[in-house]
Amino acid sequence: MNLPPQSQLTDAKYKEILSMINRLGVDLADVEEKFVKGGGRGGQKINKTSNNVQLKHLPTGTLVRYRGFRDRSMNRILALRELLYKLDPDSPKNHEAEKVRKQKKRRQKRHVAKFA
């Protein structure tokens, strides 16, 4: 995968992505990129064009799907950002996901205990 062009992102956000790539040591050659047809809201244009981006980091097996915009180049860069967030152990998104997992586990235990 080549680094997507800056497109509509601000310079600060683009530099943040570049710094995350360098800090995490991610080799973009290890990222497999695939474009598939989207679905859902957005009308006929979404359903006919392949602007849904799937990125897979081959060493870890991490998969990210992104279709936030109708523009493929914007989806590429934002999918890369989401992938980097998933690979970063210090990312606030990872902490939030871990918090939700713990809450679900706690609720599950309560539910099982209530009906046991």
N, C-alpha and C positions, 0 to 999 in steps of 0.2 A: 504494500500500500504506500502510495506517495502522500505526503502531507497535503491536505486539501487547501485550495486558495483561501485567502482571508475572507473573501466575499463580503457579507454584510456585518461581520463582527467588528467591534471596536478594537483599536490597537491593544488596549490593556487586556482584553479577554483573549486575544490571539497570543499575546506574549505569555499570559498565564498558562495556556495550553502548551506552548513551547517549553516553558520552564518545568511543567509537570512531566513532560516527556523526558527531559534531561535528568530531573531529580529521581524519577522512578527507574530510569535506565531502560525504557521500553524501546525495542527495536521495531520500527514500523514494518520491516520485512516479515515480522512474526504475526502481523495482523492480517487476517483474511477478510476481504471485503466482498459483499454480495449485494446486489440490488434486486429487489423483488417488488411485485405489484402490491400496492397498499390496499387497504379496505376501510370500511367504516365511513365516518362523516367526511365530507369534502366533495361529494358529487362524482360525476362521471370522470372528471380529469384524474382524480385519485385512483380510481379503479382501472384506468386504462394505461397509466404510465408506471414505470418501475422506479419510483423515487423513495421507496421504503428501504432504508439502509440497514444491513446486518453486518456487524463487525465481530469477528471472533479472534481472541488472543490465543494463538495455538499452544504456547507453553502451559498456560493455566486452564485453557478450555472455557474461559469466560466469554459469554455471548451477550451482545447488546443489540437490541432492535430499536430503531428510531424513525418516526415519521411524524414530526411536529409541524412541518411546513410542506408546501407543494414544491419547493425548490430543492433539487437534489444536492446541490453544493452546500446549502445551509444544513441539510440533514446530515451530510457527511461529517462536517466539522463538529456538530453538536453530538453526534453519535460517538465520535472520537473522545470528546470531553467526558461523556457518560462512562465510556470504557475506562478512561484514566481514573475517574472517581472510584470505580469499582475496584481497580487494581491498587489504589492508594489505601494502605491500612489506616492512615491518620485522617482520612476524609470524614467530614461531618456527616455525609450521607451514610457511610458505613456504620457510624455510631448510632445513627437514628434507626437503621435497619436492625441492628443488634438489639436495640431497646424494644422495638416492636416484637421481635422474636421472643424475647424474654416475657413480655406482657402476654403474648398468645399462649406461651407455655404455662404461665401462671393461671390464666383463665381456664385452660384445658384441665389442669389439676383440680381447680375448684369445681368445675362442672362434673368431673368424674367422681370426686369425693361427695358431692351433693346427691348423686343418684346411686351411689354404691351401697 
